[in-house]
Amino acid sequence: MQTPEDWIRHGQELRRPLLVHESLGQKSRICIVGGGLSGLCIAYRIGQKNPNIHIDLIEHADRLGGVIETWKDGEWLCDVAVNATRPHPAVWRLVQDLGLQQEFSPSRKEANSRWIWTDGTSHKLSRWTLLKMNPLKLYNGIRSSRKGGASVGDILPNKTIADAMTLGIVNDTSHNVDADFLMPGLTKFGPKPPIGKRKLRKEISKSYPLFSPKPGSTASFRGGISTLTEALISSLNQMENTAIHLNFKAESLEHVCQEFDLKPSAIVWSAGSKTMAQSKLSVFAVGYVQEKINDVPIGYGTLIPDESVPISGILHESDVHATSRAPKGHRLFRIMVPHERWDGEEASVKRALRRILTKADPILFSKIGERSIPRYLPGHLQGIANKQSECSQAGWSVSGVSITHVVDQAERIAELF
Ligand SMILES: Cc1cc2nc3c(=O)[nH]c(=O)nc-3n(C[C@H](O)[C@H](O)[C@H](O)COP(=O)(O)OP(=O)(O)OC[C@H]3O[C@@H](n4cnc5c(N)ncnc54)[C@H](O)[C@@H]3O)c2cc1C
């Protein structure tokens, strides 16, 4: 039974199913598979809440953090995956509990502008953009999405805008993306809050520690997002009830049960799903001398739904964050290059940047990583909500795509102990 306090603590996350085994909360020994943000947060939250529970955390790679990594070169600093978080009290609570308040600040509101590149030119997005979408079609799209299993493209009548939105979040076009998974509050997936929308929003807003974020804003860390994973790792290393095993590949659930002499009900699988398709992208850090690109307005970034262009997004990293990302007198941009669109040549990326961003030559052009994002096809959330599993499941393949979902899910799981 969910109380108003539960909704104030977790907000719309409570619409998402928690895929935990019914006996998980009674275990005295558990194993978490996957040392990305999800596995780290679950271990931290459970281990802090109940020091008598022994936790083994296993990770395939030789480092923890999963897709999260911050790239540095002198004074240039760029996140390879997450660069900022949207507001959610669970993230703010985690930052406070880890003692990171001095490192965490709201992103710059002067850098709010977003553009969309279509028909060979940039268009600034505004509230009017939504109105241009044919309000009646939008209303009908939202209503019919409440039957479940709709795509984001089914809801938003303007394909260009819908694609730009989903590309920015999951690197996929809108007809391939599950609307319930991306915005369960809008499609009314799952249980309803026991208090009115406006009151709930007000109470949630009052519940933030540190500072109350403005709606639609983001916040980030001075040293990049790896500040968060490094603090989690450091706390886990100090906790006597947690053991971390790197370079340990879980071949299957049975393999983990055997190795740790545990039942499947004591395993939390936070290592993604082998059956989900993935889309792959390369990430570039590109830097310019400020005075050579005065024509590039300050802003958040540009989304590019046109699949003939190898770049899907340009993020104005040094404009967005309150703390420095580039040497003085320089600006830094992060470029997303989906492999489905790209011939693999750096020259094609540079040509597209000349067309879309600026004709100036960059003084930094560096590929900083490759990442894969799970494909959340329409019906995904319905599918997992009805799935029976022998073990508990967590992480962004089931929680929601952003770190707000992953971090809040960890708190919800720890509340069971
Ligand atoms: C390019 C990009 C940009 C993003 N931008 C944002 C953003 O701006 N804001 C935001 O909120 N979110 C963003 N995200 C999403 C965010 O990064 C994820 O929500 C979050 O990091 C997922 O954490 P996770 O632990 O669930 O998954 P992962 O980080 O994928 O961790 C899973 C871990 O499991 C391990 N593993 C896999 N298989 C096994 C196995 N068999 N045995 C043992 N270990 C295994 C992996 O090595 C990995 O360490 C972005 C993601 C990407 C890729």
The ligand as an ORCA input file, in Angstrom:
! r2SCAN-3c Opt
* xyz 0 1
  C      25.804      8.392    -23.977
  C      24.940      8.379    -22.749
  C      24.476      9.583    -22.226
  C      23.670      9.585    -21.077
  N      23.259     10.795    -20.578
  C      22.525     10.831    -19.439
  C      22.190     12.088    -18.831
  O      22.608     13.158    -19.286
  N      21.429     12.075    -17.702
  C      20.999     10.902    -17.131
  O      20.303     10.948    -16.107
  N      21.336      9.692    -17.664
  C      22.077      9.626    -18.801
  N      22.456      8.415    -19.320
  C      21.953      7.172    -18.670
  C      22.787      6.728    -17.466
  O      24.137      6.674    -17.838
  C      22.286      5.363    -16.990
  O      20.964      5.512    -16.487
  C      23.096      4.737    -15.842
  O      24.450      5.060    -15.861
  C      22.898      3.214    -15.931
  O      23.561      2.540    -14.874
  P      23.426      0.969    -14.718
  O      24.238      0.568    -13.560
  O      21.973      0.584    -14.735
  O      24.006      0.351    -16.084
  P      25.532      0.204    -16.611
  O      26.264      1.457    -16.401
  O      25.380     -0.310    -18.001
  O      26.165     -0.899    -15.663
  C      25.982     -2.271    -15.836
  C      27.250     -2.945    -15.315
  O      27.084     -4.366    -15.381
  C      28.289     -4.943    -15.821
  N      27.994     -6.259    -16.397
  C      27.332     -6.523    -17.552
  N      27.223     -7.858    -17.740
  C      27.826     -8.424    -16.671
  C      28.027     -9.776    -16.297
  N      27.590    -10.797    -17.042
  N      28.687    -10.035    -15.129
  C      29.122     -9.016    -14.333
  N      28.957     -7.729    -14.665
  C      28.324     -7.427    -15.813
  C      28.814     -3.952    -16.840
  O      30.207     -4.122    -17.070
  C      28.483     -2.629    -16.154
  O      29.525     -2.177    -15.314
  C      23.297      8.363    -20.450
  C      23.789      7.148    -20.972
  C      24.605      7.153    -22.101
  C      25.153      5.851    -22.624
*
